[in-house]
Structure formats: structure tokens, C-alpha cells
Amino acid sequence: RGVVELRQDISTVLTSKKQQEQKRKLSPGAISALTEADTATSKWLGQFYAHDQVVLRPINFATSSTATIEAVVDREKVLSSVTIDNLKSRLSNGRYLYGLFHKDIPEDPLVFVHIVL
């Protein structure tokens, strides 16, 4: 997450019209360094999130680890005050949860989505 936020901040400084005045205050060397950092982080993120590095898996109480379930509960932004018990009750009767996992971080979903059928 830190690298994504770093790239977002760098891109904002380099491209935002609001930031043009601030950009003019930067030296050409600073702008060059930011451009190189933007290129490097973009390349790294492209490699990290490449299709052969991630896998889509169901998240459920039968097969997922406690760490995975807790990560979902901690990061849930759409539903307010989600608990493990609340999540357990939501994952029934045609409701599913899938996560996109990096192969080197198998217990921590990069993103997840709730699906209701």
C-alpha cells in the first residue's frame, strides 16, 4: 500500500493542475528525480501486480485462514462496523466473498469483493 500511495503522491505533484504553481517552485533536478521515481514505482507495481503474480480465491470460514478473515474485517469500508460474527452471517444464502492475493502474500488479500447471487 505504501508504494501505491507514494506513486499517487508523486503523480499528483507531476500532473495536477492545482500543483503547477508548487511544481514551478521545484528545481529541475527535483522534477527529474520525481519523474524517475514515478517511472520506477510504476514499473515495480506493474511487475508486482502482473497476472502471473496474483490469484483470485474465495474467502470463507471453511478454507480461509483467521488472518485472511481478520484482514477483511479490518479493511471493510462499505459496511460499517463489521465483526467476524457479522461477516459469518453475511456469507450465506448466495453471498460470496472473493479476494485477489499476491503469490508471496497468500494470507493477505490485496482487494476483495462481496458477491450476492
Residue pairs with C-beta under 8 A, 6 or more apart in sequence:
3 41
3 44
3 45
3 48
4 45
6 37
6 41
7 38
7 41
7 42
7 45
10 34
10 37
10 38
10 41
11 38
12 19
13 19
13 22
13 23
13 26
13 34
14 23
14 31
14 34
14 35
14 38
23 31
26 34
47 53
48 102
49 102
49 110
53 102
53 103
53 104
54 100
54 101
54 102
54 103
54 110
55 100
55 101
55 103
56 98
56 99
56 100
56 101
57 98
57 99
57 101
58 64
58 96
58 97
58 98
58 99
59 68
59 69
59 72
59 97
59 98
59 99
59 109
59 112
60 91
60 96
60 97
61 69
61 88
61 91
65 107
67 107
67 108
68 99
68 107
68 108
68 109
69 84
69 87
70 84
71 107
71 108
71 109
72 87
72 97
72 99
72 109
72 112
73 82
73 83
73 84
73 87
75 112
76 82
76 87
78 114
79 86
79 90
87 97
90 114
91 97
94 116
94 117
95 114
95 115
95 116
95 117
96 114
96 115
96 116
96 117
97 112
97 113
97 114
97 115
98 112
98 113
98 115
99 109
99 110
99 111
99 112
99 113
100 109
100 110
100 111
100 112
101 107
101 108
101 109
101 110
102 108
102 110
